[in-house]
Amino acid sequence: MDHYLTVFERAPERPILEYRHARILYEHGLWAEAAAKFARIVERDPKEEVAVYSANLLLDCDFLQHDMVALRAAAVNLQHSPVLRDAELAALIKRILAMPVKTPPH
């Protein structure tokens, strides 16, 4: 799949195919790999409909991995993205950014 996406980088269906690939990784519990692909979709194609789904699933991947640092970093990166046209996603990011930052005990 990655080879196809590289060869046909400008194909109009690339964002959807990339999303489907990331979704398969997500469904199989490969959250780190899926998160990287979802992040790439949001970065490269923020105006595509699948970018909103990708942003939500990116945040979910970080949450499922119990990686609150990555979750907050993703929220910070998304806060100025065109994907925030989605009110539910904007509200979720606002809630994540309002969460207190916990530092590990020394």
TILO-357228 format. One record per residue (C-alpha): z, y, x. Coordinates in steps of 0.1 Angstrom, whole numbers, plus 5000, padded with zeros to 4 digits. Layout:
REM residues N
ZYX ...
END
This chain:
REM residues 106
500050005000 500950255028 497550185044 495750265011 497750585006 496850695042 493150615038 492850775004 495251065011 493351304989 492651064960 493851224927 495750904918 497650894951 500851054937 501050804909 500350504932 502950634956 505450674928 504750314916 505250184951 508550374955 509650254920 509049894930 511249944961 513850104940 513849824914 514349574943 517349754957 515549894987 517050244980 516650395015 512950305016 512450424981 514350744987 512050835016 508950774994 510350974964 511251264988 507651265001 506251274966 508451574957 507551754989 503751684988 503151704951 505851904935 503752014905 502851654895 504751504866 505751204888 507551454911 510251524885 510851144881 510751104919 513351384923 515751214898 515250874914 515751024949 519151154938 519850814922 519050624954 521450834974 524150784947 523550414946 523950394984 527250584980 525850845004 527251164991 526151365022 522551265016 522951324978 524151684985 521451745011 518751624987 520151854960 520152144984 516552074993 515552044957 517252354944 514152574952 511452314944 508952354915 510452024901 513252234887 511052324858 512752024843 515952154827 517851824829 517051794866 518052154872 521352084854 521951764875 521351954907 523652224897 526451964890 525851794923 526052124942 529252214923 531051894934 533651954961 532551844996 534951585008 535551545045 536651215059 540251195071 540851235108 
END
